[in-house]
């Protein structure tokens, strides 16, 4: 038969203190160091564990951080979620991970659900950064945005997409590519995402013929989109706004009997660990996922602890050349 949970009153009786004094001691408040040590030793001996619901009611905090992912079909976002969850755990906080599946309406509903569940803060990779509800949400709890900027956040880790897009397109241009298809997860309902807008301006600057096409993160959906791109009138290169989409191009090329980079060059945009394992290795833009995790956890911890200073980290990309981009012979 399981042992009954020890109560704070039992700890108080064991230490000769009032329940209120024991509560303060367990939280490290308003008592001496000696009293804190005595109370914590008694609590450990009795097997006392603070009731998380009671603790949340008393402190006004749940130690839960909402982590709202744009799409967990994106392998890079999966890695980011794992890293942030572990980073928060090291700060004695827990991540409540939800998946917007690339849907702006679902993203809004889940963000509001997290707020209503009284999380201490929210980390979000927005599907629709231009949505007006973000401003209202940011007034009711601390929000840290990853990727794109949001109005009213407590902090943000934004990507220098201009530099990232320039690195990718300049590399393709230097390798002789002039006709390029860009596969993006952006929906028709969110056409103003910064990276997509920058593709058009950078293509004009470099004199490239670029076509934007939508491709979802899942392998099956990305492969289907790649089949449409790699038809008879295929481009010389495909630039994918996620490595997980690029894997779909690899799959479609294999099914169509096309070689990479002999028949078509492929480029990614986040340097997922798998990109160095496939053949040929995927040339991609590296955003330093470990640095993003550290920055997001740091900003969220400061905001959840009551910090009022808004902080902004701009993540710089690097080009990771492998074997998937070939030179176009003139």
Residue, then its C-alpha position, 0 to 999 in steps of 0.5 A: x500500500x503506497x505511503x501517504x504523502x507527508x504534509x507541511x504540518x508534519x514537517x512543522x511538528x518535526x521542526x517546532x515551527x509553524x506551517x507558515x514558517x516551514x513554507x517560507x523556509x522551503x521557498x528560501x524566504x524570510x528565515x535564516x540559513x540555519x532554519x532553511x537547512x533544518x526544515x529541508x532536512x526534516x522534509x527530506x527525512x519525512x519524504x515531504x514533497x510540495x504539492x505543485x498545485x498548492x505551490x502554484x496557487x501560493x506563488x502565482x507561478x506554475x513553472x510551466x513554459x508553453x512551447x508552441x512549435x510551428x510544425x513538428x513535422x519539421x525535423x529541425x523544429x523537433x530538435x529545437x523543441x528537445x533542446x529548449x525542453x532540456x534547457x528549461x528543465x535545467x532552470x527548474x521549469x518544464x515545457x508544455x509542447x504543442x504543435x500548430x501543424x503549420x496552421x495559423x488558425x490552430x496556432x492562435x487557438x493553441x496560443x490562447x489555450x496556453x495562456x488560459x492554462x496559466x503558463x509562466x510564459x511562452x516560447x513560439x516559432x510563429x506560423x503567422x508572425x503578422x497575425x494581430x492577436x500576438x500583440x494582445x497575447x503579449x500583454x497577458x504573459x511573457x512571450x519569446x519569439x524564435x525566427x521572426x519578430x513579433x510585436x510586444x514580446x518580452x524577448x526574441x531570437x530572430x534570424x537574419x534572413x536577409x543574410x541567410x537568403x543572400x548566402x544561399x542565392x549567392x552560392x547558387x549564383x556563383x555555381x552558375x544557377x540562374x533558374x531556381x525553384x524555392x520550396x517554402x512551407x509558407x501558406x497563401x494565408x501568410x504570404x508576407x513572411x520575411x524570408x519569402x519576401x527577401x527571396x524575391x528582392x535578392x533574386x532581382x538583385x542577382x538576376x535570377x529567375x526564381x519561382x516560389x512554391x509551397x511544400x509542407x514539412x512532412x516527407x510525403x507532402x514534401x516529396x509530392x511537391x518536389x515531384x511537381x517541381x522536378x517535371x520535364x521543365x525542371x529548374x537547375x536548382x531547388x532551394x528549400x526553406x527547411x532541410x526536411x523539405x529538401x529530404x523530400x526533393x531527394x526522395x522525389x529525385x530518386x523516384x524519378x531517376x534523377x541524380x543530385x547534383x548531376x541533374x538537379x542541385x538541392x539546397x537547405x536552410x537549417x542544417x539538421x544533423x541528418x543533412x550530413x549523413x545523406x548522400x550527397x551531403x546537403x549544402x545548407x544554411x546553418x543557424x546554430x541551433x545550440x545558440x538559439x536554444x541557449x538564447x531562448x531559454x535565457x530570455x524566457x527565464x529572465x522574463x518569467x522571473x519578472x524581468x521587464x527589459x525587452x531583449x533581442x538576439x539576432x542569429x547570424x547564419x553560416x553556409x555549410x557546403x557539402x555535395x548537393x550543389x553542382x556547378x552549371x557548365x556553360 
